[in-house]
Amino acid sequence: MATATPYHTKDDLSAWERVKKAFANDWEQTKADFGSDTARDMDQDVDDTVKQMTGSDDAFENREQAFRFGHTANRRYTSTYPSWNDDLDSKLRKEYEGDYDADRRHIRHAYEYDYGS
């Protein structure tokens, strides 16, 4: 569902840039957390680089929209929704401009990520 104003403010995007690298570095472990049988720990090698360069389905760049949305949702709603729940899930489903069902697990991962704040 399209929103009348941009979802991400300049502050949101600035904060996103600061954590984006952490998400990219964390991606291999994230795949393992999601049940991938082929994911490795953060000991990245040439195979990981090639996957990212070729834009394979599991490349971080293909999930960035979902991670960015979850990060912004965390900044906006964590005081109201300190834990993921059905009300938050419903709210985010209405606000997301992509395929929510396909991206939900990545959105949730970014929402629940420990940003060390």
C-alpha positions as CSV (number, residue, x, y, z in Angstrom):
1,M,0.0,0.0,0.0
2,A,1.5,3.4,-1.0
3,T,1.8,6.0,1.6
4,A,1.2,9.8,1.1
5,T,4.6,10.8,2.3
6,P,7.9,8.9,2.0
7,Y,8.2,6.3,4.7
8,H,11.9,7.0,5.4
9,T,13.0,10.3,6.7
10,K,16.6,11.7,6.3
11,D,17.3,10.7,9.9
12,D,16.0,7.2,9.2
13,L,18.2,6.8,6.1
14,S,21.3,8.2,7.9
15,A,20.9,5.7,10.7
16,W,20.3,3.0,8.1
17,E,23.6,3.8,6.4
18,R,25.4,3.3,9.7
19,V,23.9,-0.2,10.3
20,K,23.8,-1.3,6.7
21,K,27.4,-2.6,6.7
22,A,26.7,-4.6,9.9
23,F,23.7,-6.2,8.2
24,A,25.8,-7.1,5.1
25,N,28.5,-8.6,7.3
26,D,25.9,-10.5,9.3
27,W,24.1,-11.8,6.2
28,E,25.8,-15.3,6.1
29,Q,24.9,-15.9,9.8
30,T,21.4,-14.6,9.1
31,K,20.9,-17.2,6.4
32,A,21.9,-19.8,8.9
33,D,19.4,-18.4,11.4
34,F,16.7,-18.7,8.8
35,G,17.5,-22.4,8.3
36,S,19.7,-22.4,5.2
37,D,21.7,-25.6,5.0
38,T,24.3,-23.9,2.8
39,A,25.1,-20.9,5.0
40,R,28.5,-20.5,6.7
41,D,29.6,-18.4,9.6
42,M,31.2,-15.0,8.9
43,D,34.3,-16.6,7.4
44,Q,33.4,-15.3,4.0
45,D,35.4,-16.3,1.0
46,V,35.4,-15.9,-2.8
47,D,32.1,-17.8,-3.1
48,D,30.3,-15.2,-1.0
49,T,31.7,-12.4,-3.0
50,V,30.7,-14.0,-6.3
51,K,27.1,-14.6,-5.1
52,Q,26.8,-10.9,-4.1
53,M,28.4,-9.7,-7.4
54,T,26.0,-11.8,-9.5
55,G,22.9,-10.8,-7.6
56,S,21.9,-14.3,-6.6
57,D,18.6,-14.6,-4.7
58,D,20.3,-14.8,-1.3
59,A,22.5,-11.7,-1.8
60,F,22.1,-9.0,0.8
61,E,21.2,-6.4,-1.9
62,N,18.1,-8.4,-2.7
63,R,16.9,-8.1,0.9
64,E,18.0,-4.5,1.6
65,Q,14.5,-3.0,1.2
66,A,13.1,-5.4,3.8
67,F,16.0,-4.9,6.2
68,R,15.7,-1.1,5.8
69,F,12.0,-1.1,6.4
70,G,12.4,-3.3,9.6
71,H,15.1,-1.0,10.9
72,T,12.9,2.1,10.3
73,A,10.0,0.3,12.0
74,N,12.2,-0.4,15.0
75,R,13.1,3.2,15.3
76,R,9.5,4.3,15.1
77,Y,7.6,1.6,17.0
78,T,9.9,-0.1,19.5
79,S,8.6,2.0,22.4
80,T,5.0,1.0,21.6
81,Y,5.9,-2.5,20.5
82,P,9.0,-3.6,22.4
83,S,8.4,-7.2,21.1
84,W,7.1,-8.4,17.7
85,N,3.4,-9.3,18.0
86,D,0.3,-9.6,15.8
87,D,-0.7,-6.0,16.1
88,L,2.7,-4.8,15.0
89,D,2.8,-7.4,12.2
90,S,-0.6,-6.1,10.9
91,K,0.5,-2.5,11.1
92,L,3.7,-3.2,9.2
93,R,1.9,-5.3,6.6
94,K,-0.3,-2.2,5.7
95,E,2.7,0.1,5.5
96,Y,5.1,-2.1,3.5
97,E,5.3,-1.2,-0.2
98,G,6.7,-4.6,-1.3
99,D,5.8,-8.3,-1.0
100,Y,5.3,-8.4,2.7
101,D,4.8,-12.2,2.9
102,A,8.0,-12.8,1.0
103,D,10.0,-10.2,3.0
104,R,8.4,-10.6,6.5
105,R,11.1,-12.7,8.0
106,H,13.8,-10.2,7.0
107,I,11.6,-7.3,8.2
108,R,11.2,-9.0,11.5
109,H,14.9,-9.8,11.8
110,A,15.8,-6.1,11.3
111,Y,13.1,-5.1,13.8
112,E,14.4,-7.4,16.5
113,Y,18.1,-6.8,15.7
114,D,20.1,-5.6,18.7
115,Y,21.4,-2.2,17.6
116,G,23.2,-1.7,20.9
117,S,21.3,1.4,21.7
